[in-house]
Amino acid sequence: MVDIVLGTGAPLALEVTTQLAAVNRATERLLRTVDDLDEVSVRQPSLLPGWSRAHVISHLARNADGFANLLIWARTGIEHAMYASGDDRDEAIAEGAQHSHRLLLEDLTASCDRFAHAARELPENAWAAEIADAVGDPMPAHHMLRLRLLEVWVHLVDLDHDVDFADIPAREAEQLLEDVAQQFGGRPDVPALAVEVDFGDHLRTWDLRGTTAPPSRVRGEPGPMLGWLLGRTDARDLHGTAPDLPDWL
């Protein structure tokens, strides 16, 4: 695939370069995993109800193209949504899931390369442009890199092949936990909860709701905590009183 490289002259550029490197590493792991599958294994169920591994692979390809569309928006200043519509997105995923293993891998590789090329060509100042995510919420263009990183790692685990949450590098797991906690924060359907995560050389605590009620406190390592918050795993490897959580998204 095409590596993504950006200059590091300004604080934002440095942040973008760091995020792009993380996306590159996760993508390389994704492509190795998909390459290791075969025609039989891609038809097997993923960890997502109702989706085969082929559906997950097809989704990741279309997601890469969706983020490439947002890069066009950031570069030109002309609105260019991730997907034409939710129905079009779903139909594209379902159609792609019918492809052979070889075509799935080729499609995924090509879509990741298109995203990498668009990112490499984006002027540094365009990373600060305001765009919108798939549901229309505004965000700066550089935030899409965090979203893509989350998509790649979480769905890599959903492929249920050779990656689990404990395989995510600690630095990137910490960022993903930060983003998940931000998504949960303040939601009225989330119980009062403090999560404490041991990264080996430091501890982090996130309060998922600002509330006067005494929060539950759950402690653990990054991988099990991330899997539990995302609803992919149970809390058996965590410590404390783990409440029932609503769907993350």
C-alpha positions as CSV (number, residue, x, y, z in Angstrom):
1,M,0.0,0.0,0.0
2,V,1.0,3.7,-0.3
3,D,2.4,5.1,3.0
4,I,1.1,8.4,4.1
5,V,3.7,11.0,4.8
6,L,3.2,14.6,5.9
7,G,5.6,17.4,7.0
8,T,6.0,18.2,10.7
9,G,6.5,21.9,10.7
10,A,3.6,22.9,12.9
11,P,1.8,21.4,16.0
12,L,-1.2,20.4,13.9
13,A,1.1,18.9,11.2
14,L,2.9,16.9,13.9
15,E,-0.4,15.6,15.3
16,V,-1.5,14.6,11.8
17,T,1.7,12.9,11.0
18,T,1.5,10.9,14.2
19,Q,-2.1,9.9,13.5
20,L,-1.4,9.0,9.9
21,A,1.5,6.7,11.0
22,A,-0.9,5.0,13.4
23,V,-3.5,4.5,10.6
24,N,-0.7,3.1,8.4
25,R,0.3,0.6,11.0
26,A,-3.3,-0.5,11.7
27,T,-4.0,-0.8,7.9
28,E,-0.9,-2.9,7.3
29,R,-2.1,-5.3,10.1
30,L,-5.6,-5.3,8.6
31,L,-4.3,-6.2,5.1
32,R,-2.1,-9.0,6.5
33,T,-5.1,-10.5,8.3
34,V,-7.4,-10.3,5.3
35,D,-4.7,-11.8,3.1
36,D,-4.4,-14.7,5.6
37,L,-8.1,-15.6,5.2
38,D,-9.4,-17.8,2.3
39,E,-12.5,-18.4,0.3
40,V,-14.1,-20.5,3.0
41,S,-13.1,-18.4,6.1
42,V,-14.4,-15.1,4.6
43,R,-17.9,-16.6,4.5
44,Q,-17.8,-17.5,8.2
45,P,-19.6,-15.2,10.8
46,S,-17.8,-12.2,12.2
47,L,-18.3,-11.0,15.7
48,L,-20.9,-8.6,14.4
49,P,-24.4,-10.1,14.4
50,G,-25.7,-10.8,10.9
51,W,-22.3,-10.0,9.2
52,S,-19.8,-12.4,7.7
53,R,-16.2,-11.6,7.6
54,A,-16.8,-10.6,4.0
55,H,-19.3,-7.9,5.2
56,V,-16.7,-6.5,7.6
57,I,-14.0,-6.4,4.9
58,S,-16.5,-4.7,2.4
59,H,-17.5,-2.2,5.1
60,L,-13.8,-1.3,5.8
61,A,-13.2,-0.7,2.1
62,R,-16.3,1.5,1.7
63,N,-15.3,3.4,4.9
64,A,-11.9,4.2,3.5
65,D,-13.5,5.6,0.3
66,G,-15.9,7.5,2.5
67,F,-13.1,9.2,4.4
68,A,-11.4,9.9,1.0
69,N,-14.5,11.8,0.1
70,L,-14.1,13.9,3.2
71,L,-10.5,14.6,2.2
72,I,-11.9,16.0,-1.1
73,W,-14.2,18.2,0.9
74,A,-11.3,19.4,3.1
75,R,-9.1,20.1,0.1
76,T,-11.7,21.9,-2.1
77,G,-14.1,23.5,0.5
78,I,-17.0,22.0,-1.4
79,E,-19.3,19.7,0.6
80,H,-18.6,16.1,-0.3
81,A,-20.4,13.7,2.1
82,M,-18.9,10.4,3.1
83,Y,-21.8,8.5,1.5
84,A,-24.5,9.4,-0.9
85,S,-27.0,8.0,1.6
86,G,-27.2,5.4,4.3
87,D,-29.0,3.1,1.9
88,D,-26.3,3.4,-0.8
89,R,-23.7,2.6,1.9
90,D,-25.6,-0.5,3.0
91,E,-26.1,-1.7,-0.5
92,A,-22.5,-1.2,-1.4
93,I,-21.4,-3.3,1.6
94,A,-23.9,-6.1,0.9
95,E,-22.8,-6.2,-2.8
96,G,-19.1,-6.2,-1.9
97,A,-19.6,-9.0,0.6
98,Q,-20.6,-11.3,-2.3
99,H,-17.1,-11.0,-3.9
100,S,-14.5,-13.7,-3.8
101,H,-11.7,-13.5,-1.2
102,R,-9.2,-12.3,-3.8
103,L,-11.5,-9.5,-5.0
104,L,-12.3,-8.5,-1.4
105,L,-8.6,-8.2,-0.7
106,E,-7.9,-6.3,-3.9
107,D,-10.9,-3.9,-3.2
108,L,-9.7,-3.3,0.4
109,T,-6.1,-2.7,-0.7
110,A,-7.2,-0.3,-3.4
111,S,-9.5,1.7,-1.2
112,C,-6.9,2.0,1.5
113,D,-4.4,3.2,-1.1
114,R,-6.9,5.8,-2.4
115,F,-7.3,7.1,1.1
116,A,-3.6,7.2,1.7
117,H,-3.0,9.0,-1.6
118,A,-5.7,11.6,-0.8
119,A,-4.2,12.2,2.6
120,R,-0.7,12.5,1.2
121,E,-1.9,15.1,-1.3
122,L,-3.9,17.2,1.2
123,P,-2.3,20.6,1.9
124,E,-1.3,20.9,5.6
125,N,-3.6,23.8,6.3
126,A,-6.6,21.8,4.9
127,W,-6.4,19.5,7.9
128,A,-8.0,22.3,10.0
129,A,-10.9,22.7,7.6
130,E,-14.4,22.0,9.0
131,I,-16.2,19.0,7.5
132,A,-18.9,16.7,8.8
133,D,-18.9,13.0,9.8
134,A,-21.3,10.4,8.4
135,V,-24.2,11.6,10.5
136,G,-23.6,15.3,9.8
137,D,-21.9,16.3,13.0
138,P,-19.2,19.0,12.2
139,M,-15.6,18.2,12.9
140,P,-12.1,19.4,11.8
141,A,-10.7,17.3,9.0
142,H,-7.9,15.9,11.1
143,H,-10.4,14.2,13.4
144,M,-11.3,11.7,10.6
145,L,-7.9,10.1,11.2
146,R,-8.9,9.1,14.8
147,L,-12.2,7.8,13.4
148,R,-10.5,5.7,10.8
149,L,-8.1,4.3,13.3
150,L,-11.0,3.2,15.5
151,E,-12.8,1.7,12.6
152,V,-9.7,-0.3,11.5
153,W,-8.8,-1.7,14.9
154,V,-12.3,-2.5,16.1
155,H,-13.3,-4.2,12.9
156,L,-10.0,-6.1,12.8
157,V,-11.1,-7.6,16.1
158,D,-14.6,-8.2,14.6
159,L,-13.0,-10.4,11.9
160,D,-12.3,-12.9,14.7
161,H,-9.2,-14.3,13.2
162,D,-5.8,-13.3,14.6
163,V,-6.3,-10.0,16.4
164,D,-8.0,-9.1,19.7
165,F,-8.1,-5.9,21.7
166,A,-5.0,-6.8,23.7
167,D,-3.0,-6.6,20.4
168,I,-3.6,-2.9,19.9
169,P,-0.5,-0.9,20.8
170,A,-0.8,0.8,24.2
171,R,-0.5,4.4,22.8
172,E,-3.2,3.8,20.3
173,A,-5.4,1.9,22.7
174,E,-5.2,5.0,25.1
175,Q,-6.4,7.2,22.3
176,L,-9.2,4.9,21.3
177,L,-10.3,4.7,25.0
178,E,-10.3,8.5,25.1
179,D,-12.5,8.7,22.0
180,V,-14.9,6.0,23.3
181,A,-15.1,7.8,26.7
182,Q,-15.9,11.1,25.0
183,Q,-18.6,9.4,23.0
184,F,-20.2,8.0,26.1
185,G,-19.7,11.1,28.2
186,G,-22.8,13.0,29.2
187,R,-25.2,10.5,27.6
188,P,-28.3,10.2,29.8
189,D,-28.5,6.4,29.1
190,V,-25.0,5.8,30.5
191,P,-24.8,4.9,34.2
192,A,-22.5,6.9,36.5
193,L,-19.2,5.2,35.8
194,A,-15.5,5.7,36.3
195,V,-13.1,3.5,34.4
196,E,-9.4,3.2,35.5
197,V,-6.9,1.7,33.0
198,D,-3.4,0.5,33.7
199,F,-1.1,1.2,30.8
200,G,1.9,-0.2,32.6
201,D,3.9,3.1,33.1
202,H,0.8,5.2,34.0
203,L,-2.8,5.1,35.0
204,R,-5.7,6.9,33.3
205,T,-9.2,7.4,34.7
206,W,-12.2,8.5,32.7
207,D,-15.6,9.6,34.1
208,L,-18.2,8.6,31.6
209,R,-20.9,10.8,33.1
210,G,-20.8,14.0,35.1
211,T,-23.3,13.1,37.8
212,T,-23.7,13.5,41.5
213,A,-24.6,9.9,41.9
214,P,-21.8,7.7,43.3
215,P,-20.2,6.1,40.2
216,S,-19.4,2.5,39.7
217,R,-15.6,2.0,39.4
218,V,-14.2,-0.5,36.9
219,R,-10.5,-1.2,36.6
220,G,-8.4,-3.2,34.1
221,E,-5.9,-3.3,31.3
222,P,-6.5,-1.4,28.0
223,G,-7.6,-4.3,25.8
224,P,-10.3,-5.8,28.0
225,M,-11.5,-2.3,29.0
226,L,-11.9,-1.3,25.3
227,G,-13.6,-4.5,24.3
228,W,-16.1,-4.2,27.2
229,L,-16.9,-0.5,26.5
230,L,-17.5,-1.3,22.9
231,G,-19.8,-4.2,23.7
232,R,-17.5,-6.8,22.1
233,T,-16.5,-8.6,25.3
234,D,-17.7,-9.1,28.8
235,A,-16.2,-7.8,32.0
236,R,-14.6,-11.0,33.2
237,D,-11.1,-9.6,32.9
238,L,-12.0,-6.4,34.7
239,H,-12.2,-5.5,38.4
240,G,-15.0,-3.7,40.2
241,T,-18.7,-3.5,39.7
242,A,-19.3,-3.4,35.9
243,P,-22.8,-2.1,35.1
244,D,-24.8,-2.8,32.0
245,L,-23.9,-0.4,29.3
246,P,-26.0,0.8,26.3
247,D,-24.7,0.3,22.8
248,W,-21.7,2.5,22.2
249,L,-23.1,3.8,18.9
